[in-house]
Structure formats: structure tokens, C-alpha cells
Amino acid sequence: MNDCIFCKIANGIIPSQKMYEDEKMIIIKDINPQAKLHYLAIPKEHFCDITELSKNSPETLTHMFSVIADKKDELGFKDGMRVITNVGENGCQSVKHIHIHLLGGEKLSEKMG
């Protein structure tokens, strides 16, 4: 999509602090961190949300979670992390391109959101 900020970031049009990249996805530092460590895992192909991604490209979704599992220690999540994706207006999805929040590096609140 021409006006999607995450498409532009994933394709290198907008610079980001990349922690990981392959042919299907990137992991970047969140510019508005909500925890000591806060990254976003973003597929390079545009999908609105996790429901669209899982329906249309389950192999990409599986790949993304495999990479997250493989890279968790390198990213600083040895003691655990919170994995979140927002869907739709009521789920407070601010960018209509699937992105998976990875939060940790400290003890997180038990309250969600």
C-alpha cells in the first residue's frame, strides 16, 4: 500500500532501527516504547491485521512466530516477554498493518493495556 507507514518502513523507504530482517519480515525498535524493551515484528507484505494474515498467509504468521522464538534471547527476553497484536478500533489498532508488539526487559504489570 502506498500510504502505509509500516509498508514504507519494511521496504526501507522510512528508516528504522532494525533488530532483524529477512525476506518476509523485520523486527524494529518501537519509537514509543511501553516497556524497557519494546519491538515490533512486521511482515513485509501488507495485511491489515492478524486475522487477515492467518487467513491469507498462515506460513508467514508461522514464520514470524518462529523467528520471535529463535531471536528472543538475542533481543533481551531471556526472562520472558509479552506478545501483543491489536485488531480493529476496539482493540486500539493504530496502524492498519499487522504488527506484533514484543515487550519485556523488566517485570511487566499484570494489568493488560
N, C-alpha and C positions, 0 to 999 in steps of 0.2 A: 504494500500500500504506500502511495506516495507521501501521505501526510502522517504516517505512523512513526512516532518518535523511537519506538523500540526496533522497528524495521531499519531506521536510519542508523541507530547505534549498532545493531547486529551486522549491518553491511559496511560499517566503518565510515559512514558519512558524518556522523556526530561522534566525536572522540569520547572514550570512556576508559575507566581504569579496569582493564580486563584481567581477570584472575585465571581464566581458562577459555580456550576456544578450540573448536573442531568444525567439521563441515556441517554439522547440524545445529550447534548451539554455542552460546557464550555464557560465561559467568562473570558478572561485573560487580564492583562495589556500589552499593546504593548511595545516592547523593544526599539522602535524608535519612541517615541510619536511625533505627529504632532500638538498637542494641549495640553492645561493644563491637560485635561483628555483624554485619548485615550485607548480604549479597543477593543478587537477583540472577536466577538461571532463566535464560531467554532463548527460545528456539529461533533460528534464523528465518524459517518460513513463518508467514503470518497466520496465526489462528487467534480468534477473538478471546477464547478462554479455555479452561481445561476440558470442558465438556465437548467443545468443538475439536480440540486436539485429540482427545481419546477416541472420538468417533471417526475422525478422518485420517489420523496418522498415529495409531497406537504404538507403532515401532519407534516413533520419535519420543513419545512420552516414556516408554520403557528405557530408551537410550538416555534420556535426561536423568531419570532416577538412578540409573546405573552409574553415570558419571558423578552424580552427587554422592553416592555411596563410596565410590572409588576415591574421590578427592576430599572427603570430609576432614580427614586428619590434616592434610596439607592446608586446608582453608582455616584450620584452628578450632574445629569442632570435635576434638577428641573426647570431651566430656559431655557431649550432646548438643543438640540443636533443635530449633523449632522450624518446621517446614510448612509454609502457608501459601495458598493461592486464593485470591479473591475472585468472585464471579458476580457480575452484574451490579446494578445500582445498590441493592440492599446489602450486597456483600462488600460494598465500598471499593469496587474495582475502578481505579482512577485512569488506567491506560488499557484500552481495549485490544491488547495483545498479551496473550498468556505470558505470565512471568511468575516464577516460583521464588518466594522470599525464603532465604536461609538466614536464621537469626541465632546468635549464641555468643560464645566467648565470655559468658558470665551467667550467673543464675538468673533465669528469667522469671517474671511474675507468673503466678499460677493463673491469674486472670487473663483471658484471651481478649485481645483487641483493645 
